[in-house]
């Protein structure tokens, strides 16, 4: 009898983390998610007050008070709409909500991040991150006291909140009218700095690219795509049928290749990989061993020539397209990303020569599926977004001609919102390619860049 492992606590927390991630990246309304609505799709299932509370508590325990307050407020509203309102449960909700609001009060915030994100290459206005809730921190506390007048913590908090607001107004540090509307009793909460500082400050750019928002170009290297039929290396395989090449960026060199793998070949890869799929890992920068991290949520399997002759065929195809020797390339990695699956911004190389991935010269990624929503491949440092198209692939060089890392190749797999994402990765190493790698300074001229790998 086959044993079936039921979801455990780790699965539950992973699902809640995925919901919060998708909500923030794609700017999804809490009410819509709670009612089973994602974008223009409506699902029959809806979340209960308990569900909303648990999601809020997950954010709360991660010091993510912004999203915690949204989910707590939704839970309160669901309870208020039900006739069998549980005052005990609402007491707990109000306690969590009041403290979350307090953590978001301007006194506890760094105002520099409130409305804009600026860097040397782009300026993004996140006015839509301004969220108006139908409660303010003291109003929530008063509601708690209405239910339980002798609640000692709430009594103390009410006096403290009133004192804080009064002191801040008198010292002209804030104007309450900027944050609180007396008539509508609304409290304005801004997007928290904890998200915006992720990925060395590139979180807003990463999120905008994942959503497909239009943002300012970093430089003039990319002036629209250049498409052509290509057989640059005069390979016999492409003599009668040149490959469809779309140059997406020239420095670093990033190109898309269309119709490079057939549906039948994709089915073979997925069929062979599915029984071997395991939680994907990353190479630790300290121990150089594989470890499971929250930065990468997906499953993967590895295929070699001994598993199927198709791997050898794909190696030959990549060689024909890139001109690179495949003898020292890694096994073909098949990756599957479910809903919420993602890979945070990262490099495919390491600048530590002891790290086994330090010699990854280039990356070729096959897209084995279309995706309903989300799942784009993005390069936040150059503002490039590639939407997966089944049967196509993308290729880029990770290293300069002097074999130092190109930090502009930092890329990410955006969270999958709807559907299932399948990819096949092939990492090509520099050994055996010292005289075959692209060396035109026009494409790979090294710039003065600083940074560190993850």
C-alpha positions in Angstrom: 0.0 0.0 0.0 1.4 3.4 -1.1 1.8 5.8 1.8 0.4 9.3 1.2 2.0 12.1 3.2 -0.7 14.5 4.3 0.2 18.3 4.6 1.9 19.2 7.8 2.7 22.5 9.6 5.5 23.3 7.2 3.1 23.0 4.3 0.6 25.2 6.0 3.1 27.9 6.8 4.5 27.6 3.3 1.0 28.1 1.8 0.4 31.2 4.0 3.8 32.6 3.1 2.9 32.1 -0.6 -0.4 34.0 -0.2 1.4 36.9 1.4 4.1 36.9 -1.3 1.6 36.8 -4.1 -0.5 39.5 -2.5 2.4 41.9 -2.1 4.1 41.3 -5.5 0.9 41.5 -7.6 -0.9 44.1 -5.4 -3.9 41.8 -4.8 -6.7 43.1 -2.6 -7.2 41.2 0.7 -11.0 41.2 0.3 -10.7 39.7 -3.2 -8.4 36.9 -2.0 -10.6 36.2 1.0 -13.6 35.8 -1.4 -11.8 33.6 -3.9 -11.2 36.2 -6.5 -7.8 36.5 -8.3 -7.6 39.1 -11.0 -10.6 38.5 -13.2 -11.2 34.9 -12.1 -13.7 34.0 -9.4 -13.4 30.7 -7.5 -16.2 29.1 -5.5 -14.1 28.8 -2.3 -13.8 31.6 0.2 -11.7 32.0 3.3 -13.2 32.0 6.8 -12.4 34.4 9.6 -10.2 31.8 11.1 -8.3 31.5 7.8 -7.8 35.2 7.6 -6.6 35.4 11.2 -4.1 32.6 10.7 -2.7 34.3 7.6 -2.5 37.6 9.5 -0.8 35.9 12.4 1.8 34.4 10.1 2.6 37.9 8.8 2.5 39.2 12.4 5.1 36.7 13.6 7.3 37.7 10.8 7.1 41.4 11.9 5.1 42.1 8.7 2.6 44.3 10.4 1.4 45.9 7.2 -0.1 42.7 5.7 -1.0 41.4 9.2 -3.3 44.4 9.8 -5.0 43.8 6.4 -5.8 40.2 7.2 -6.8 40.9 10.8 -9.2 43.6 9.6 -10.7 41.3 7.0 -11.2 38.6 9.7 -13.0 41.2 11.9 -15.2 42.2 9.0 -16.1 38.6 8.3 -17.0 38.0 12.0 -19.1 41.1 12.0 -21.1 39.8 9.1 -21.9 36.6 10.8 -24.7 36.2 13.3 -22.9 33.8 15.5 -20.1 36.3 16.3 -17.6 34.9 18.8 -16.7 37.7 21.2 -13.7 35.7 22.6 -12.3 35.2 19.1 -12.9 38.9 18.3 -11.1 39.9 21.5 -7.9 38.1 20.2 -8.3 39.6 16.8 -8.7 43.1 18.2 -5.6 42.7 20.3 -3.5 41.6 17.4 -5.0 44.3 15.1 -4.4 47.2 17.6 -0.7 46.2 18.1 -0.2 45.9 14.3 -1.6 49.4 13.8 0.6 50.7 16.5 3.7 49.2 14.8 2.7 51.0 11.6 2.0 54.4 13.3 4.3 57.1 11.9 6.2 57.3 15.2 7.6 53.9 14.5 8.3 54.4 10.8 11.2 55.7 8.8 9.5 58.4 6.7 12.2 58.3 3.9 10.6 55.2 2.3 6.9 56.2 2.6 5.8 57.2 -0.9 8.7 56.9 -3.3 11.6 54.6 -4.1 14.5 56.1 -5.8 17.8 54.7 -7.1 20.5 55.8 -9.6 18.6 54.2 -12.5 14.9 54.6 -11.8 12.3 56.4 -9.8 9.1 54.6 -9.0 6.0 56.1 -7.3 4.1 53.6 -5.2 1.1 55.8 -4.3 -1.0 52.7 -4.8 0.8 51.2 -1.8 -1.2 53.6 0.3 -3.8 51.5 2.0 -6.8 53.0 3.8 -8.3 50.8 6.5 -11.7 51.4 8.1 -10.2 51.4 11.6 -7.5 53.4 13.4 -5.4 52.0 16.2 -7.3 53.7 19.0 -10.7 52.9 17.5 -9.7 49.2 17.5 -8.7 49.4 21.1 -11.9 51.1 22.1 -13.8 48.4 20.3 -12.0 45.8 22.4 -12.9 47.7 25.6 -16.6 47.8 24.5 -16.5 44.0 24.4 -14.4 43.5 27.5 -14.3 46.8 29.6 -11.9 45.3 32.2 -9.3 44.3 29.6 -6.2 45.6 31.5 -3.9 45.6 28.4 -6.4 47.5 26.3 -7.0 50.1 29.1 -3.3 50.8 29.3 -2.9 50.9 25.5 -5.7 53.3 25.1 -4.1 55.8 27.4 -0.7 55.2 25.8 -1.9 55.7 22.2 -3.7 58.9 23.1 -0.6 60.2 24.8 1.6 59.3 21.8 -0.7 61.0 19.3 -0.9 64.1 21.5 2.8 64.3 22.0 3.6 63.9 18.3 1.1 66.5 17.3 2.3 69.0 19.8 5.9 68.5 18.8 4.9 69.0 15.1 6.5 65.7 14.2 3.3 64.7 12.5 -0.1 66.2 11.6 -2.8 63.8 12.6 -4.9 65.0 9.7 -2.3 63.6 7.3 -2.9 60.1 8.7 -6.4 60.1 10.2 -9.8 61.4 9.0 -12.0 62.2 11.9 -15.3 62.1 9.9 -14.7 58.7 8.2 -12.5 57.4 10.9 -9.9 56.1 8.5 -6.3 55.4 9.3 -3.7 55.5 6.4 -1.0 52.9 6.4 2.0 52.9 4.1 3.9 50.0 2.6 6.5 48.8 5.1 10.2 49.4 4.6 10.9 45.7 5.4 9.7 44.7 1.9 11.3 47.6 0.0 14.8 47.0 1.4 14.9 43.4 0.1 17.4 42.4 -2.6 19.7 45.4 -1.9 16.9 47.8 -2.5 15.7 46.2 -5.8 12.4 44.9 -4.4 10.2 47.6 -5.9 11.9 47.1 -9.3 11.6 43.3 -9.0 7.9 43.6 -8.1 7.1 46.0 -10.9 8.8 43.8 -13.4 6.9 40.7 -12.2 3.6 42.6 -12.6 4.6 43.9 -16.0 4.5 47.5 -15.0 6.2 50.0 -17.3 9.3 51.4 -15.7 12.1 53.7 -16.8 14.9 52.0 -18.8 18.3 51.9 -17.2 20.4 52.7 -20.3 20.2 52.7 -24.1 21.6 49.2 -24.6 18.1 47.9 -25.3 16.0 49.8 -27.9 13.4 47.1 -28.6 14.0 43.5 -29.6 15.9 42.5 -32.7 14.6 39.4 -34.4 16.3 37.3 -37.1 17.0 33.8 -38.4 20.4 32.9 -37.1 23.2 30.4 -37.8 26.0 32.4 -36.4 28.4 29.5 -35.9 27.7 27.8 -39.3 26.5 24.7 -37.6 25.3 21.9 -39.9 22.2 21.4 -37.7 21.0 24.9 -38.5 22.1 25.0 -42.1 18.6 24.3 -43.6 16.6 25.6 -40.7 18.2 28.6 -39.0 17.1 29.3 -35.5 14.7 32.2 -34.6 16.7 34.5 -32.5 15.4 37.5 -30.6 18.1 39.7 -29.0 16.6 41.1 -25.8 19.7 42.9 -24.4 23.2 43.4 -25.6 25.2 44.2 -22.5 24.8 41.7 -20.9 24.0 39.5 -23.9 20.6 38.0 -23.5 18.7 36.4 -26.3 15.5 34.4 -26.7 15.2 31.5 -29.1 11.8 30.4 -30.4 10.5 26.9 -31.3 13.7 25.3 -29.9 12.0 22.3 -28.3 8.8 20.4 -29.4 5.7 19.5 -27.4 6.7 15.8 -27.8 10.1 16.4 -26.4 8.7 18.5 -23.5 6.3 15.6 -22.6 9.3 13.2 -22.5 11.2 15.4 -20.1 8.3 16.0 -17.8 7.4 12.3 -17.7 11.0 11.3 -16.8 11.4 14.1 -14.3 8.1 13.8 -12.4 9.0 10.6 -10.4 12.3 12.2 -9.3 11.1 15.7 -8.4 12.3 16.9 -5.0 12.4 20.3 -3.2 14.9 22.5 -5.1 18.1 23.6 -3.3 20.7 26.3 -3.6 24.5 26.1 -3.1 25.5 27.7 0.2 28.0 30.5 0.0 29.5 29.3 3.2 29.6 25.5 3.0 29.2 25.0 -0.7 26.6 22.3 0.0 23.1 22.2 -1.2 20.5 23.5 1.2 16.7 24.2 1.2 15.9 27.9 1.6 12.7 30.0 1.3 14.3 32.1 -1.4 13.7 29.2 -3.8 10.3 27.4 -3.7 10.1 24.8 -6.4 10.8 21.1 -7.2 13.6 19.9 -9.5 15.1 16.7 -11.0 18.2 16.1 -13.0 18.5 14.2 -16.3 21.5 12.9 -18.1 22.2 11.2 -21.4 21.8 7.8 -19.7 18.2 8.7 -18.8 17.3 9.6 -22.4 19.0 10.3 -25.7 16.9 13.6 -25.8 19.4 15.2 -23.3 22.2 14.5 -25.9 20.0 16.0 -28.6 19.4 19.1 -26.5 23.1 19.5 -25.8 23.8 19.4 -29.5 21.1 21.9 -30.1 22.5 24.3 -27.5 26.0 23.8 -29.0 24.6 24.7 -32.5 22.9 27.9 -31.1 25.7 29.1 -28.8 28.9 27.6 -30.3 29.8 26.5 -26.8 31.3 23.1 -25.9 28.9 21.1 -23.8 31.4 18.5 -22.4 31.8 20.2 -19.1 28.2 21.4 -18.8 26.0 20.3 -15.9 23.2 17.8 -16.1 19.9 19.1 -17.4 17.8 20.4 -14.5 14.0 20.1 -14.8 12.2 22.6 -12.6 8.6 22.8 -11.6 7.0 25.8 -9.9 3.5 25.5 -8.5 1.2 28.4 -7.4 3.4 30.7 -5.3 6.6 29.0 -6.5 9.4 31.4 -7.1 13.1 32.0 -7.1 14.3 35.3 -5.5 16.9 37.5 -7.4 20.2 35.6 -7.6 23.2 35.0 -9.7 24.0 31.7 -11.5 27.7 32.2 -10.7 29.8 32.7 -7.6 32.9 34.9 -7.3 34.4 32.5 -4.8 36.7 30.2 -6.8 36.1 27.4 -4.3 32.4 27.4 -5.1 31.5 24.7 -7.7 29.3 27.2 -9.6 32.0 29.8 -9.9 32.8 28.7 -13.5 29.3 28.9 -14.9 30.0 30.7 -18.0 26.5 30.8 -19.4 22.9 29.7 -18.9 20.4 28.3 -21.3 16.8 27.9 -20.0 14.1 26.1 -21.9 10.5 27.0 -21.2 8.4 23.8 -21.0 5.0 25.4 -20.4 3.0 28.5 -20.8 1.8 30.2 -17.6 -1.7 31.7 -17.0 -0.5 34.5 -14.6 2.9 35.4 -13.2 6.1 33.3 -13.4 8.1 35.7 -15.6 11.9 35.7 -15.7 13.1 39.2 -14.7 16.5 40.9 -14.5 16.0 43.8 -12.0 19.3 45.5 -12.6 18.6 46.1 -16.3 14.7 46.3 -16.1 14.2 43.3 -18.4 11.2 41.0 -18.2 10.8 37.8 -20.2 7.4 36.0 -20.2 7.7 32.3 -20.6 6.5 30.9 -23.9 6.2 27.1 -24.2 8.8 25.8 -26.7 11.1 28.8 -26.5 14.3 29.4 -24.5 16.6 32.1 -23.3 20.4 32.3 -23.2 22.8 34.7 -21.4 26.4 34.9 -20.4 27.0 35.0 -16.7 30.7 35.9 -16.9 32.7 38.6 -18.7 35.5 37.6 -21.1 38.0 37.9 -18.3 35.8 35.4 -16.4 34.7 37.8 -13.7 31.0 37.8 -12.8 28.6 40.1 -14.6 26.3 41.5 -11.8 23.8 42.8 -14.3 22.8 39.1 -14.9 21.1 38.9 -11.5 17.7 37.4 -12.3 14.6 35.9 -10.6 11.7 33.7 -11.3 8.6 35.6 -10.3 5.9 33.9 -8.2 3.4 31.8 -10.2 0.0 33.3 -9.6 -2.1 30.9 -11.7 -0.9 27.7 -13.4 2.2 25.6 -13.3 5.6 26.6 -14.6 8.0 24.1 -16.1 11.6 24.9 -17.1 14.8 23.1 -18.1 18.1 24.7 -17.2 21.5 24.0 -18.7 24.5 25.6 -17.1 27.6 25.7 -19.3 31.0 26.0 -17.7 34.1 27.9 -18.9 36.3 24.8 -19.1 36.6 23.8 -22.7 35.2 27.1 -23.9 38.2 29.4 -23.4 38.4 30.1 -27.1 34.8 29.5 -28.0 32.9 32.0 -25.8 31.6 35.2 -27.3 34.4 37.8 -26.9 33.3 40.8 -28.9 33.9 43.8 -26.6 30.7 45.3 -28.2 28.7 42.7 -26.2 30.8 41.7 -23.2 33.0 44.7 -22.4 33.5 44.8 -18.6 32.2 47.7 -16.7 33.2 49.0 -13.3 30.7 47.1 -11.2 30.7 46.3 -7.6 28.5 43.9 -5.6 28.4 40.6 -4.0 26.8 37.3 -4.9 24.2 35.4 -3.0 
